[in-house]
Amino acid sequence: MRRLFLVGVVLIAVPAAAAARTGDAARAAAVLTLRAPGATTYGHQIDFTGRLYPAIAGKRVELRRGSTFVAATATRPDGSFGFKVAVARPGPFHAEAAGAESGPVIVRIVPFLDTSLVGPRVAGSPLSLSARLRPSYAGSLRVRVERANGKPFSQVFGGAADVKLGTKAIESFRVVVESIPHPGFAPISRALPVSLRPPSLSLGAHGALVADMLSQLRELGYEVPGSASEFGYDALESVYAFQKVEGLDRTGVADAAFWAHLDEASTPQPRYRLPAAHIEVDKAKQVLYVVRDGTVVHISPVSTAGLPGRFTPEGQFSIYRKVPGYDPSPLGILYKPMYFTGGYAIHGNPSVPPYPASHGCIRVPNFVIERLYASEPYGETVYVY
C-alpha cells in the first residue's frame, strides 16, 4: 500500500457571494461605545471617550448630535478614541465608526443665570430687576417678589426678564428668579435680598414718601401742614421740630439719621402735669408743647430771643390777651399774638429759624398759630423754661 503525503498550503476556493457575507458579519460584529460626563455647565469643554471593538487603528470616528456633525477623530491602536467638545446643547450625542453606531449619550447642562438690580436701593427711586438665562433656549424664567407686607408678585417670562420693582415704602423684601428648564437642562435660581434705605428728603421734594414722613410726624404729635405730599417751608418747620426734640443736627433734611430716629421715636413727655391743659415752651430745645391730661398732643418749633440784649422770660404765666390778625408792638408786628406776660406773646411769623432769633417773643410758624389761636383760651397756663 502506498501512502501519499501533501506538503504545503491547501487553497480552498470560496465563492464571491460567500466572501461578501463574511465581510458583513465582521462589520456587524463591530461594537462602538461612547461615554461623557453626566452634567456640565453651558459652553464648558468636556471629554467624550469611547472604544471600537474589535480594535482597528486609524479608523475615522464621528461624533454627532442627532444628525448634526460635531467632531471627528481617529481610533488609537487599541481602538480607543476621544473628543474635547464645548457643549452647548444636551444632545443626545452618538458616535459612528466602521459602520457601527454607539448608544445615545445625554449631557445635562447647567445654564448661567445673570441677574442684577438696576437703580439705587433708595425708597422712592426707580429700581428694576434684569435677568437673563444663558443660553436663552435653556428654559423660561419665573420671577417672584416676596414682601412681608403687600401682595406677592409672581410672573413667568421667556429666557429674559425685566421687572420694575415698587419702592414706595422703606422696607426690605426678596426677589427670587428661578428657571423652568427645558429637557436636558438643569434648574437654576437666584435670590436677591433688597433693603430700601431712606432717601434724603429736603425742601422741594414731593410724593408718597413726603406724605409718609409727615403722616408719621403727625401721629407723634408734631404740627404738620395741610399739604400732605409737598416738602415746602411748613414741612421744613415740622422736620426742624423733630430734629430739635430728638437732639439731631438741625439740618432740615430728612436723612438716614432722621429716618432711623423716626422709626423708633415716641411722643416726648411734658415737664409739668398740672394744670391738665397747658402750654410748655422749652427754650433749650426750641419747641412748644400743647399738653392735655398730662400728655403732649401737639409739638411746634419755636424761635425765642436770640438778638443781643434780648431775652424771653421764664416762669409760669397765663394767656391774658389775644389779638386777631396783625398787632403792632414794641417788639415788631405780631401775627395773631397770644400775650402771656407784658409785651411777650406766642405769635405767628413766616420766619422761624431752628435757633433763637426773636426779640423776645415766642415765634411759631403761621400755620401753627392758626390752630393755636383757635384752640388756646384766655387763662391758659404757659410754662417757659
C-alpha positions, 0 to 999 in steps of 0.5 A: 500500500502506498501512502501519499503525503501533501506538503504545503498550503491547501487553497480552498476556493470560496465563492464571491457571494460567500466572501461578501457575507463574511465581510458583513458579519465582521462589520456587524460584529463591530461594537462602538461605545461612547461615554461623557460626563453626566452634567456640565455647565453651558459652553464648558469643554468636556471629554467624550471617550469611547472604544471600537471593538474589535480594535482597528487603528486609524479608523475615522470616528464621528461624533454627532448630535442627532444628525448634526456633525460635531467632531471627528477623530481617529481610533488609537491602536487599541481602538480607543478614541476621544473628543474635547467638545464645548457643549452647548446643547444636551444632545443626545450625542452618538458616535459612528465608526466602521459602520457601527453606531454607539448608544445615545449619550445625554449631557445635562447642562447647567445654564448661567443665570445673570441677574442684577438690580438696576437703580439705587436701593433708595425708597422712592427711586426707580429700581428694576430687576434684569435677568437673563438665562444663558443660553436663552433656549435653556428654559423660561424664567419665573420671577417672584417678589416676596414682601412681608407686607403687600401682595406677592408678585409672581410672573413667568417670562421667556429666557429674559426678564425685566421687572420694575420693582415698587419702592414706595415704602422703606422696607426690605423684601426678596426677589427670587428668579428661578428657571423652568428648564427645558429637557436636558437642562438643569434648574437654576435660581437666584435670590436677591435680598433688597433693603430700601434705605431712606432717601434724603428728603429736603425742601422741594421734594414731593410724593408718597414718601413726603406724605409718609414722613409727615403722616408719621410726624403727625401721629407723634404729635408734631404740627404738620401742614395741610399739604400732605405730599409737598416738602415746602417751608411748613414741612421744613418747620415740622422736620426742624421740630423733630430734629430739635426734640430728638437732639439731631443736627438741625439740618432740615433734611430728612436723612438716614439719621432722621429716618432711623430716629423716626422709626423708633421715636415716641411722643416726648413727655411734658415737664409739668402735669398740672394744670391738665391743659397747658402750654410748655415752651422749652427754650433749650430745645426750641419747641412748644408743647400743647399738653392735655391730661398730662400728655403732649398732643401737639409739638411746634418749633419755636424761635425765642430771643436770640438778638443781643440784649434780648431775652424771653422770660421764664416762669409760669404765666397765663394767656391774658390777651389775644389779638386777631390778625396783625398787632403792632408792638414794641417788639415788631408786628405780631401775627395773631399774638397770644400775650402771656406776660407784658409785651411777650406773646406766642405769635405767628411769623413766616420766619422761624429759624431752628435757633433763637432769633426773636426779640423776645417773643415766642415765634411759631410758624403761621400755620401753627398759630392758626390752630393755636389761636383757635384752640388756646383760651384766655387763662391758659397756663404757659410754662417757659423754661 
